[in-house]
Amino acid sequence: MNKTPRIRIPSEVRTYVFQRDKYQCQSCGKTTLETDLTIDHIIPLSLSGRNDLSNLQTLCASCNQQKTNHIDPRFRCHFDV
Ligand SMILES: [Zn+2]
């Protein structure tokens, strides 16, 4: 399985995802007024996630950080990384 190349997410895509998610972190619900919001790949690119709107969500910086640090080993196993 080939890795999906990491591309820069175009600003219009970022804006679309933020608007779709109502400028709220999809994990803790904080808004852009309370925290820094980032675009997250739901399935990481390293696990062959896609640069696709359906694979993008709004996460705040701290949730995004936690997610990176806690990749579920079963998930990893399932994708045979
Ligand atoms: Zn959050």
PDB file of the backbone (N, CA, C, O) and the ligand in Angstrom, with CONECT records:
HET     ZN  A 101       1
ATOM      1  N   MET A   1       0.844  -1.197   0.000  1.00  0.00           N
ATOM      2  CA  MET A   1       0.000   0.000   0.000  1.00  0.00           C
ATOM      3  C   MET A   1       0.884   1.254   0.000  1.00  0.00           C
ATOM      4  O   MET A   1       1.769   1.399   0.843  1.00  0.00           O
ATOM      5  N   ASN A   2       0.638   2.136  -0.936  1.00  0.00           N
ATOM      6  CA  ASN A   2       1.438   3.357  -1.005  1.00  0.00           C
ATOM      7  C   ASN A   2       0.933   4.403  -0.034  1.00  0.00           C
ATOM      8  O   ASN A   2      -0.268   4.531   0.200  1.00  0.00           O
ATOM      9  N   LYS A   3       1.869   5.146   0.526  1.00  0.00           N
ATOM     10  CA  LYS A   3       1.482   6.260   1.379  1.00  0.00           C
ATOM     11  C   LYS A   3       0.885   7.368   0.520  1.00  0.00           C
ATOM     12  O   LYS A   3       1.314   7.610  -0.609  1.00  0.00           O
ATOM     13  N   THR A   4      -0.116   8.032   1.088  1.00  0.00           N
ATOM     14  CA  THR A   4      -0.657   9.205   0.414  1.00  0.00           C
ATOM     15  C   THR A   4       0.318  10.359   0.620  1.00  0.00           C
ATOM     16  O   THR A   4       0.727  10.620   1.751  1.00  0.00           O
ATOM     17  N   PRO A   5       0.691  11.039  -0.430  1.00  0.00           N
ATOM     18  CA  PRO A   5       1.621  12.162  -0.235  1.00  0.00           C
ATOM     19  C   PRO A   5       0.980  13.269   0.593  1.00  0.00           C
ATOM     20  O   PRO A   5      -0.208  13.556   0.445  1.00  0.00           O
ATOM     21  N   ARG A   6       1.764  13.881   1.457  1.00  0.00           N
ATOM     22  CA  ARG A   6       1.251  14.981   2.272  1.00  0.00           C
ATOM     23  C   ARG A   6       1.240  16.244   1.423  1.00  0.00           C
ATOM     24  O   ARG A   6       2.296  16.765   1.064  1.00  0.00           O
ATOM     25  N   ILE A   7       0.066  16.729   1.109  1.00  0.00           N
ATOM     26  CA  ILE A   7      -0.013  17.968   0.339  1.00  0.00           C
ATOM     27  C   ILE A   7      -0.479  19.078   1.245  1.00  0.00           C
ATOM     28  O   ILE A   7      -1.075  18.832   2.294  1.00  0.00           O
ATOM     29  N   ARG A   8      -0.211  20.274   0.847  1.00  0.00           N
ATOM     30  CA  ARG A   8      -0.697  21.428   1.584  1.00  0.00           C
ATOM     31  C   ARG A   8      -2.196  21.534   1.305  1.00  0.00           C
ATOM     32  O   ARG A   8      -2.629  21.517   0.153  1.00  0.00           O
ATOM     33  N   ILE A   9      -2.980  21.643   2.384  1.00  0.00           N
ATOM     34  CA  ILE A   9      -4.425  21.734   2.190  1.00  0.00           C
ATOM     35  C   ILE A   9      -4.752  23.144   1.723  1.00  0.00           C
ATOM     36  O   ILE A   9      -4.411  24.112   2.404  1.00  0.00           O
ATOM     37  N   PRO A  10      -5.408  23.279   0.571  1.00  0.00           N
ATOM     38  CA  PRO A  10      -5.725  24.619   0.056  1.00  0.00           C
ATOM     39  C   PRO A  10      -6.604  25.386   1.038  1.00  0.00           C
ATOM     40  O   PRO A  10      -7.417  24.790   1.745  1.00  0.00           O
ATOM     41  N   SER A  11      -6.442  26.704   1.082  1.00  0.00           N
ATOM     42  CA  SER A  11      -7.160  27.494   2.082  1.00  0.00           C
ATOM     43  C   SER A  11      -8.673  27.384   1.907  1.00  0.00           C
ATOM     44  O   SER A  11      -9.409  27.441   2.892  1.00  0.00           O
ATOM     45  N   GLU A  12      -9.153  27.224   0.656  1.00  0.00           N
ATOM     46  CA  GLU A  12     -10.608  27.116   0.485  1.00  0.00           C
ATOM     47  C   GLU A  12     -11.140  25.806   1.065  1.00  0.00           C
ATOM     48  O   GLU A  12     -12.278  25.743   1.529  1.00  0.00           O
ATOM     49  N   VAL A  13     -10.301  24.750   1.035  1.00  0.00           N
ATOM     50  CA  VAL A  13     -10.707  23.479   1.636  1.00  0.00           C
ATOM     51  C   VAL A  13     -10.735  23.619   3.151  1.00  0.00           C
ATOM     52  O   VAL A  13     -11.674  23.158   3.800  1.00  0.00           O
ATOM     53  N   ARG A  14      -9.713  24.252   3.721  1.00  0.00           N
ATOM     54  CA  ARG A  14      -9.690  24.488   5.163  1.00  0.00           C
ATOM     55  C   ARG A  14     -10.935  25.257   5.602  1.00  0.00           C
ATOM     56  O   ARG A  14     -11.591  24.898   6.581  1.00  0.00           O
ATOM     57  N   THR A  15     -11.248  26.322   4.860  1.00  0.00           N
ATOM     58  CA  THR A  15     -12.419  27.130   5.194  1.00  0.00           C
ATOM     59  C   THR A  15     -13.689  26.297   5.103  1.00  0.00           C
ATOM     60  O   THR A  15     -14.576  26.410   5.950  1.00  0.00           O
ATOM     61  N   TYR A  16     -13.774  25.454   4.065  1.00  0.00           N
ATOM     62  CA  TYR A  16     -14.956  24.604   3.899  1.00  0.00           C
ATOM     63  C   TYR A  16     -15.123  23.680   5.103  1.00  0.00           C
ATOM     64  O   TYR A  16     -16.223  23.553   5.642  1.00  0.00           O
ATOM     65  N   VAL A  17     -14.029  23.030   5.526  1.00  0.00           N
ATOM     66  CA  VAL A  17     -14.095  22.088   6.648  1.00  0.00           C
ATOM     67  C   VAL A  17     -14.455  22.827   7.937  1.00  0.00           C
ATOM     68  O   VAL A  17     -15.283  22.352   8.714  1.00  0.00           O
ATOM     69  N   PHE A  18     -13.840  23.978   8.165  1.00  0.00           N
ATOM     70  CA  PHE A  18     -14.155  24.762   9.368  1.00  0.00           C
ATOM     71  C   PHE A  18     -15.633  25.143   9.381  1.00  0.00           C
ATOM     72  O   PHE A  18     -16.297  25.036  10.412  1.00  0.00           O
ATOM     73  N   GLN A  19     -16.144  25.588   8.234  1.00  0.00           N
ATOM     74  CA  GLN A  19     -17.552  25.998   8.178  1.00  0.00           C
ATOM     75  C   GLN A  19     -18.469  24.802   8.384  1.00  0.00           C
ATOM     76  O   GLN A  19     -19.462  24.891   9.106  1.00  0.00           O
ATOM     77  N   ARG A  20     -18.135  23.679   7.748  1.00  0.00           N
ATOM     78  CA  ARG A  20     -18.946  22.465   7.891  1.00  0.00           C
ATOM     79  C   ARG A  20     -19.013  22.046   9.360  1.00  0.00           C
ATOM     80  O   ARG A  20     -20.058  21.617   9.847  1.00  0.00           O
ATOM     81  N   ASP A  21     -17.875  22.178  10.061  1.00  0.00           N
ATOM     82  CA  ASP A  21     -17.806  21.778  11.459  1.00  0.00           C
ATOM     83  C   ASP A  21     -18.150  22.931  12.408  1.00  0.00           C
ATOM     84  O   ASP A  21     -17.967  22.823  13.620  1.00  0.00           O
ATOM     85  N   LYS A  22     -18.643  24.019  11.849  1.00  0.00           N
ATOM     86  CA  LYS A  22     -19.092  25.185  12.617  1.00  0.00           C
ATOM     87  C   LYS A  22     -17.993  25.763  13.507  1.00  0.00           C
ATOM     88  O   LYS A  22     -18.256  26.233  14.613  1.00  0.00           O
ATOM     89  N   TYR A  23     -16.760  25.720  13.005  1.00  0.00           N
ATOM     90  CA  TYR A  23     -15.622  26.289  13.731  1.00  0.00           C
ATOM     91  C   TYR A  23     -15.528  25.744  15.146  1.00  0.00           C
ATOM     92  O   TYR A  23     -15.209  26.475  16.084  1.00  0.00           O
ATOM     93  N   GLN A  24     -15.809  24.444  15.294  1.00  0.00           N
ATOM     94  CA  GLN A  24     -15.724  23.767  16.589  1.00  0.00           C
ATOM     95  C   GLN A  24     -14.841  22.549  16.475  1.00  0.00           C
ATOM     96  O   GLN A  24     -14.888  21.832  15.476  1.00  0.00           O
ATOM     97  N   CYS A  25     -14.029  22.309  17.502  1.00  0.00           N
ATOM     98  CA  CYS A  25     -13.246  21.092  17.580  1.00  0.00           C
ATOM     99  C   CYS A  25     -14.206  19.906  17.633  1.00  0.00           C
ATOM    100  O   CYS A  25     -15.132  19.899  18.443  1.00  0.00           O
ATOM    101  N   GLN A  26     -13.997  18.913  16.785  1.00  0.00           N
ATOM    102  CA  GLN A  26     -14.909  17.769  16.713  1.00  0.00           C
ATOM    103  C   GLN A  26     -14.688  16.791  17.863  1.00  0.00           C
ATOM    104  O   GLN A  26     -15.444  15.831  18.013  1.00  0.00           O
ATOM    105  N   SER A  27     -13.670  17.025  18.667  1.00  0.00           N
ATOM    106  CA  SER A  27     -13.415  16.143  19.797  1.00  0.00           C
ATOM    107  C   SER A  27     -13.908  16.762  21.098  1.00  0.00           C
ATOM    108  O   SER A  27     -14.659  16.121  21.834  1.00  0.00           O
ATOM    109  N   CYS A  28     -13.501  17.997  21.399  1.00  0.00           N
ATOM    110  CA  CYS A  28     -13.863  18.594  22.688  1.00  0.00           C
ATOM    111  C   CYS A  28     -14.882  19.714  22.547  1.00  0.00           C
ATOM    112  O   CYS A  28     -15.404  20.193  23.553  1.00  0.00           O
ATOM    113  N   GLY A  29     -15.176  20.139  21.337  1.00  0.00           N
ATOM    114  CA  GLY A  29     -16.220  21.121  21.125  1.00  0.00           C
ATOM    115  C   GLY A  29     -15.819  22.568  21.338  1.00  0.00           C
ATOM    116  O   GLY A  29     -16.665  23.460  21.279  1.00  0.00           O
ATOM    117  N   LYS A  30     -14.535  22.812  21.587  1.00  0.00           N
ATOM    118  CA  LYS A  30     -14.094  24.202  21.736  1.00  0.00           C
ATOM    119  C   LYS A  30     -14.189  24.922  20.394  1.00  0.00           C
ATOM    120  O   LYS A  30     -14.055  24.315  19.332  1.00  0.00           O
ATOM    121  N   THR A  31     -14.418  26.200  20.468  1.00  0.00           N
ATOM    122  CA  THR A  31     -14.562  26.985  19.245  1.00  0.00           C
ATOM    123  C   THR A  31     -13.306  27.801  18.976  1.00  0.00           C
ATOM    124  O   THR A  31     -12.379  27.853  19.784  1.00  0.00           O
ATOM    125  N   THR A  32     -13.314  28.418  17.837  1.00  0.00           N
ATOM    126  CA  THR A  32     -12.175  29.213  17.400  1.00  0.00           C
ATOM    127  C   THR A  32     -11.898  30.376  18.363  1.00  0.00           C
ATOM    128  O   THR A  32     -10.791  30.915  18.393  1.00  0.00           O
ATOM    129  N   LEU A  33     -12.910  30.754  19.144  1.00  0.00           N
ATOM    130  CA  LEU A  33     -12.715  31.841  20.110  1.00  0.00           C
ATOM    131  C   LEU A  33     -11.898  31.376  21.308  1.00  0.00           C
ATOM    132  O   LEU A  33     -11.254  32.187  21.974  1.00  0.00           O
ATOM    133  N   GLU A  34     -11.921  30.056  21.589  1.00  0.00           N
ATOM    134  CA  GLU A  34     -11.284  29.523  22.790  1.00  0.00           C
ATOM    135  C   GLU A  34      -9.933  28.876  22.530  1.00  0.00           C
ATOM    136  O   GLU A  34      -9.115  28.741  23.440  1.00  0.00           O
ATOM    137  N   THR A  35      -9.703  28.478  21.285  1.00  0.00           N
ATOM    138  CA  THR A  35      -8.510  27.691  21.018  1.00  0.00           C
ATOM    139  C   THR A  35      -8.093  27.858  19.567  1.00  0.00           C
ATOM    140  O   THR A  35      -8.805  28.463  18.765  1.00  0.00           O
ATOM    141  N   ASP A  36      -6.933  27.316  19.242  1.00  0.00           N
ATOM    142  CA  ASP A  36      -6.485  27.300  17.847  1.00  0.00           C
ATOM    143  C   ASP A  36      -7.026  26.052  17.176  1.00  0.00           C
ATOM    144  O   ASP A  36      -6.811  24.941  17.660  1.00  0.00           O
ATOM    145  N   LEU A  37      -7.717  26.225  16.079  1.00  0.00           N
ATOM    146  CA  LEU A  37      -8.265  25.079  15.369  1.00  0.00           C
ATOM    147  C   LEU A  37      -7.339  24.669  14.234  1.00  0.00           C
ATOM    148  O   LEU A  37      -6.713  25.502  13.578  1.00  0.00           O
ATOM    149  N   THR A  38      -7.273  23.371  14.026  1.00  0.00           N
ATOM    150  CA  THR A  38      -6.438  22.838  12.953  1.00  0.00           C
ATOM    151  C   THR A  38      -7.269  21.871  12.122  1.00  0.00           C
ATOM    152  O   THR A  38      -8.335  21.424  12.545  1.00  0.00           O
ATOM    153  N   ILE A  39      -6.774  21.562  10.954  1.00  0.00           N
ATOM    154  CA  ILE A  39      -7.408  20.546  10.113  1.00  0.00           C
ATOM    155  C   ILE A  39      -6.704  19.218  10.375  1.00  0.00           C
ATOM    156  O   ILE A  39      -5.479  19.118  10.293  1.00  0.00           O
ATOM    157  N   ASP A  40      -7.500  18.208  10.690  1.00  0.00           N
ATOM    158  CA  ASP A  40      -6.940  16.895  11.002  1.00  0.00           C
ATOM    159  C   ASP A  40      -7.357  15.879   9.946  1.00  0.00           C
ATOM    160  O   ASP A  40      -8.478  15.917   9.439  1.00  0.00           O
ATOM    161  N   HIS A  41      -6.445  14.975   9.624  1.00  0.00           N
ATOM    162  CA  HIS A  41      -6.813  13.834   8.786  1.00  0.00           C
ATOM    163  C   HIS A  41      -7.366  12.739   9.696  1.00  0.00           C
ATOM    164  O   HIS A  41      -6.645  12.233  10.556  1.00  0.00           O
ATOM    165  N   ILE A  42      -8.623  12.369   9.522  1.00  0.00           N
ATOM    166  CA  ILE A  42      -9.270  11.378  10.384  1.00  0.00           C
ATOM    167  C   ILE A  42      -8.491  10.068  10.313  1.00  0.00           C
ATOM    168  O   ILE A  42      -8.120   9.513  11.347  1.00  0.00           O
ATOM    169  N   ILE A  43      -8.245   9.578   9.123  1.00  0.00           N
ATOM    170  CA  ILE A  43      -7.309   8.469   8.933  1.00  0.00           C
ATOM    171  C   ILE A  43      -5.985   9.093   8.511  1.00  0.00           C
ATOM    172  O   ILE A  43      -5.902   9.721   7.456  1.00  0.00           O
ATOM    173  N   PRO A  44      -4.948   8.923   9.333  1.00  0.00           N
ATOM    174  CA  PRO A  44      -3.687   9.608   9.031  1.00  0.00           C
ATOM    175  C   PRO A  44      -3.140   9.213   7.662  1.00  0.00           C
ATOM    176  O   PRO A  44      -3.359   8.105   7.171  1.00  0.00           O
ATOM    177  N   LEU A  45      -2.428  10.151   7.072  1.00  0.00           N
ATOM    178  CA  LEU A  45      -1.840   9.887   5.759  1.00  0.00           C
ATOM    179  C   LEU A  45      -0.913   8.682   5.810  1.00  0.00           C
ATOM    180  O   LEU A  45      -0.776   7.949   4.831  1.00  0.00           O
ATOM    181  N   SER A  46      -0.279   8.484   6.961  1.00  0.00           N
ATOM    182  CA  SER A  46       0.646   7.363   7.098  1.00  0.00           C
ATOM    183  C   SER A  46      -0.083   6.022   7.066  1.00  0.00           C
ATOM    184  O   SER A  46       0.534   4.976   6.861  1.00  0.00           O
ATOM    185  N   LEU A  47      -1.417   6.061   7.272  1.00  0.00           N
ATOM    186  CA  LEU A  47      -2.220   4.839   7.183  1.00  0.00           C
ATOM    187  C   LEU A  47      -3.061   4.850   5.909  1.00  0.00           C
ATOM    188  O   LEU A  47      -4.139   4.259   5.850  1.00  0.00           O
ATOM    189  N   SER A  48      -2.546   5.530   4.902  1.00  0.00           N
ATOM    190  CA  SER A  48      -3.202   5.613   3.603  1.00  0.00           C
ATOM    191  C   SER A  48      -4.528   6.374   3.641  1.00  0.00           C
ATOM    192  O   SER A  48      -5.414   6.130   2.822  1.00  0.00           O
ATOM    193  N   GLY A  49      -4.659   7.299   4.601  1.00  0.00           N
ATOM    194  CA  GLY A  49      -5.801   8.195   4.577  1.00  0.00           C
ATOM    195  C   GLY A  49      -5.699   9.104   3.369  1.00  0.00           C
ATOM    196  O   GLY A  49      -4.618   9.281   2.807  1.00  0.00           O
ATOM    197  N   ARG A  50      -6.816   9.677   2.970  1.00  0.00           N
ATOM    198  CA  ARG A  50      -6.819  10.472   1.746  1.00  0.00           C
ATOM    199  C   ARG A  50      -6.901  11.959   2.044  1.00  0.00           C
ATOM    200  O   ARG A  50      -7.395  12.380   3.090  1.00  0.00           O
ATOM    201  N   ASN A  51      -6.402  12.744   1.095  1.00  0.00           N
ATOM    202  CA  ASN A  51      -6.558  14.193   1.153  1.00  0.00           C
ATOM    203  C   ASN A  51      -7.919  14.531   0.570  1.00  0.00           C
ATOM    204  O   ASN A  51      -8.028  15.107  -0.513  1.00  0.00           O
ATOM    205  N   ASP A  52      -8.946  14.163   1.307  1.00  0.00           N
ATOM    206  CA  ASP A  52     -10.299  14.214   0.782  1.00  0.00           C
ATOM    207  C   ASP A  52     -11.180  14.846   1.854  1.00  0.00           C
ATOM    208  O   ASP A  52     -10.931  14.663   3.046  1.00  0.00           O
ATOM    209  N   LEU A  53     -12.199  15.582   1.446  1.00  0.00           N
ATOM    210  CA  LEU A  53     -13.052  16.264   2.420  1.00  0.00           C
ATOM    211  C   LEU A  53     -13.642  15.301   3.443  1.00  0.00           C
ATOM    212  O   LEU A  53     -13.810  15.657   4.610  1.00  0.00           O
ATOM    213  N   SER A  54     -13.958  14.081   3.007  1.00  0.00           N
ATOM    214  CA  SER A  54     -14.575  13.128   3.931  1.00  0.00           C
ATOM    215  C   SER A  54     -13.575  12.609   4.959  1.00  0.00           C
ATOM    216  O   SER A  54     -13.966  12.005   5.957  1.00  0.00           O
ATOM    217  N   ASN A  55     -12.288  12.842   4.718  1.00  0.00           N
ATOM    218  CA  ASN A  55     -11.263  12.401   5.666  1.00  0.00           C
ATOM    219  C   ASN A  55     -10.690  13.560   6.462  1.00  0.00           C
ATOM    220  O   ASN A  55      -9.685  13.401   7.154  1.00  0.00           O
ATOM    221  N   LEU A  56     -11.322  14.731   6.373  1.00  0.00           N
ATOM    222  CA  LEU A  56     -10.812  15.899   7.087  1.00  0.00           C
ATOM    223  C   LEU A  56     -11.811  16.345   8.142  1.00  0.00           C
ATOM    224  O   LEU A  56     -13.020  16.333   7.910  1.00  0.00           O
ATOM    225  N   GLN A  57     -11.296  16.740   9.308  1.00  0.00           N
ATOM    226  CA  GLN A  57     -12.159  17.261  10.353  1.00  0.00           C
ATOM    227  C   GLN A  57     -11.440  18.385  11.079  1.00  0.00           C
ATOM    228  O   GLN A  57     -10.225  18.551  10.970  1.00  0.00           O
ATOM    229  N   THR A  58     -12.235  19.160  11.829  1.00  0.00           N
ATOM    230  CA  THR A  58     -11.686  20.244  12.616  1.00  0.00           C
ATOM    231  C   THR A  58     -11.318  19.732  14.000  1.00  0.00           C
ATOM    232  O   THR A  58     -12.160  19.177  14.707  1.00  0.00           O
ATOM    233  N   LEU A  59     -10.073  19.917  14.381  1.00  0.00           N
ATOM    234  CA  LEU A  59      -9.643  19.591  15.744  1.00  0.00           C
ATOM    235  C   LEU A  59      -8.878  20.777  16.289  1.00  0.00           C
ATOM    236  O   LEU A  59      -8.229  21.504  15.537  1.00  0.00           O
ATOM    237  N   CYS A  60      -8.952  20.978  17.615  1.00  0.00           N
ATOM    238  CA  CYS A  60      -8.125  22.021  18.201  1.00  0.00           C
ATOM    239  C   CYS A  60      -6.699  21.476  18.317  1.00  0.00           C
ATOM    240  O   CYS A  60      -6.468  20.272  18.212  1.00  0.00           O
ATOM    241  N   ALA A  61      -5.768  22.375  18.531  1.00  0.00           N
ATOM    242  CA  ALA A  61      -4.358  21.979  18.531  1.00  0.00           C
ATOM    243  C   ALA A  61      -4.080  20.918  19.586  1.00  0.00           C
ATOM    244  O   ALA A  61      -3.316  19.988  19.326  1.00  0.00           O
ATOM    245  N   SER A  62      -4.685  21.030  20.787  1.00  0.00           N
ATOM    246  CA  SER A  62      -4.356  20.067  21.842  1.00  0.00           C
ATOM    247  C   SER A  62      -4.965  18.693  21.559  1.00  0.00           C
ATOM    248  O   SER A  62      -4.329  17.680  21.851  1.00  0.00           O
ATOM    249  N   CYS A  63      -6.178  18.625  21.000  1.00  0.00           N
ATOM    250  CA  CYS A  63      -6.760  17.319  20.657  1.00  0.00           C
ATOM    251  C   CYS A  63      -5.965  16.671  19.526  1.00  0.00           C
ATOM    252  O   CYS A  63      -5.737  15.461  19.523  1.00  0.00           O
ATOM    253  N   ASN A  64      -5.554  17.481  18.585  1.00  0.00           N
ATOM    254  CA  ASN A  64      -4.759  16.964  17.474  1.00  0.00           C
ATOM    255  C   ASN A  64      -3.460  16.355  18.004  1.00  0.00           C
ATOM    256  O   ASN A  64      -3.021  15.297  17.552  1.00  0.00           O
ATOM    257  N   GLN A  65      -2.865  17.038  18.959  1.00  0.00           N
ATOM    258  CA  GLN A  65      -1.620  16.571  19.560  1.00  0.00           C
ATOM    259  C   GLN A  65      -1.841  15.246  20.291  1.00  0.00           C
ATOM    260  O   GLN A  65      -1.052  14.314  20.144  1.00  0.00           O
ATOM    261  N   GLN A  66      -2.907  15.167  21.073  1.00  0.00           N
ATOM    262  CA  GLN A  66      -3.221  13.936  21.808  1.00  0.00           C
ATOM    263  C   GLN A  66      -3.458  12.778  20.861  1.00  0.00           C
ATOM    264  O   GLN A  66      -3.021  11.654  21.112  1.00  0.00           O
ATOM    265  N   LYS A  67      -4.150  13.058  19.775  1.00  0.00           N
ATOM    266  CA  LYS A  67      -4.457  12.009  18.820  1.00  0.00           C
ATOM    267  C   LYS A  67      -3.165  11.426  18.247  1.00  0.00           C
ATOM    268  O   LYS A  67      -3.021  10.211  18.108  1.00  0.00           O
ATOM    269  N   THR A  68      -2.240  12.309  17.923  1.00  0.00           N
ATOM    270  CA  THR A  68      -0.964  11.860  17.360  1.00  0.00           C
ATOM    271  C   THR A  68      -0.224  10.968  18.339  1.00  0.00           C
ATOM    272  O   THR A  68       0.443  10.012  17.944  1.00  0.00           O
ATOM    273  N   ASN A  69      -0.350  11.291  19.629  1.00  0.00           N
ATOM    274  CA  ASN A  69       0.372  10.537  20.641  1.00  0.00           C
ATOM    275  C   ASN A  69      -0.299   9.224  21.018  1.00  0.00           C
ATOM    276  O   ASN A  69       0.321   8.365  21.645  1.00  0.00           O
ATOM    277  N   HIS A  70      -1.558   9.064  20.640  1.00  0.00           N
ATOM    278  CA  HIS A  70      -2.297   7.872  21.037  1.00  0.00           C
ATOM    279  C   HIS A  70      -2.920   7.177  19.845  1.00  0.00           C
ATOM    280  O   HIS A  70      -4.145   7.100  19.749  1.00  0.00           O
ATOM    281  N   ILE A  71      -2.126   6.684  18.959  1.00  0.00           N
ATOM    282  CA  ILE A  71      -2.684   5.909  17.859  1.00  0.00           C
ATOM    283  C   ILE A  71      -3.009   4.521  18.410  1.00  0.00           C
ATOM    284  O   ILE A  71      -2.153   3.831  18.964  1.00  0.00           O
ATOM    285  N   ASP A  72      -4.263   4.142  18.241  1.00  0.00           N
ATOM    286  CA  ASP A  72      -4.733   2.872  18.758  1.00  0.00           C
ATOM    287  C   ASP A  72      -3.956   1.725  18.105  1.00  0.00           C
ATOM    288  O   ASP A  72      -3.958   1.600  16.880  1.00  0.00           O
ATOM    289  N   PRO A  73      -3.301   0.899  18.901  1.00  0.00           N
ATOM    290  CA  PRO A  73      -2.502  -0.193  18.323  1.00  0.00           C
ATOM    291  C   PRO A  73      -3.336  -1.167  17.497  1.00  0.00           C
ATOM    292  O   PRO A  73      -2.838  -1.747  16.532  1.00  0.00           O
ATOM    293  N   ARG A  74      -4.605  -1.351  17.872  1.00  0.00           N
ATOM    294  CA  ARG A  74      -5.463  -2.261  17.100  1.00  0.00           C
ATOM    295  C   ARG A  74      -5.718  -1.692  15.710  1.00  0.00           C
ATOM    296  O   ARG A  74      -5.780  -2.417  14.717  1.00  0.00           O
ATOM    297  N   PHE A  75      -5.862  -0.376  15.673  1.00  0.00           N
ATOM    298  CA  PHE A  75      -6.077   0.324  14.410  1.00  0.00           C
ATOM    299  C   PHE A  75      -4.851   0.140  13.516  1.00  0.00           C
ATOM    300  O   PHE A  75      -4.957  -0.155  12.326  1.00  0.00           O
ATOM    301  N   ARG A  76      -3.698   0.323  14.129  1.00  0.00           N
ATOM    302  CA  ARG A  76      -2.429   0.153  13.438  1.00  0.00           C
ATOM    303  C   ARG A  76      -2.336  -1.266  12.860  1.00  0.00           C
ATOM    304  O   ARG A  76      -1.928  -1.472  11.717  1.00  0.00           O
ATOM    305  N   CYS A  77      -2.733  -2.240  13.702  1.00  0.00           N
ATOM    306  CA  CYS A  77      -2.677  -3.638  13.333  1.00  0.00           C
ATOM    307  C   CYS A  77      -3.612  -3.913  12.142  1.00  0.00           C
ATOM    308  O   CYS A  77      -3.246  -4.592  11.183  1.00  0.00           O
ATOM    309  N   HIS A  78      -4.819  -3.366  12.239  1.00  0.00           N
ATOM    310  CA  HIS A  78      -5.824  -3.562  11.213  1.00  0.00           C
ATOM    311  C   HIS A  78      -5.307  -3.132   9.847  1.00  0.00           C
ATOM    312  O   HIS A  78      -5.578  -3.771   8.830  1.00  0.00           O
ATOM    313  N   PHE A  79      -4.551  -2.029   9.846  1.00  0.00           N
ATOM    314  CA  PHE A  79      -4.046  -1.516   8.571  1.00  0.00           C
ATOM    315  C   PHE A  79      -2.703  -2.116   8.215  1.00  0.00           C
ATOM    316  O   PHE A  79      -2.123  -1.793   7.178  1.00  0.00           O
ATOM    317  N   ASP A  80      -2.210  -2.989   9.077  1.00  0.00           N
ATOM    318  CA  ASP A  80      -0.996  -3.728   8.765  1.00  0.00           C
ATOM    319  C   ASP A  80       0.173  -2.812   8.424  1.00  0.00           C
ATOM    320  O   ASP A  80       0.821  -2.955   7.388  1.00  0.00           O
ATOM    321  N   VAL A  81       0.425  -1.857   9.337  1.00  0.00           N
ATOM    322  CA  VAL A  81       1.518  -0.904   9.121  1.00  0.00           C
ATOM    323  C   VAL A  81       2.847  -1.547   9.512  1.00  0.00           C
ATOM    324  O   VAL A  81       3.895  -0.910   9.406  1.00  0.00           O
TER     325      VAL A  81
HETATM  326 ZN    ZN A 101     -10.334  19.834  21.072  1.00  0.00          ZN2+
END
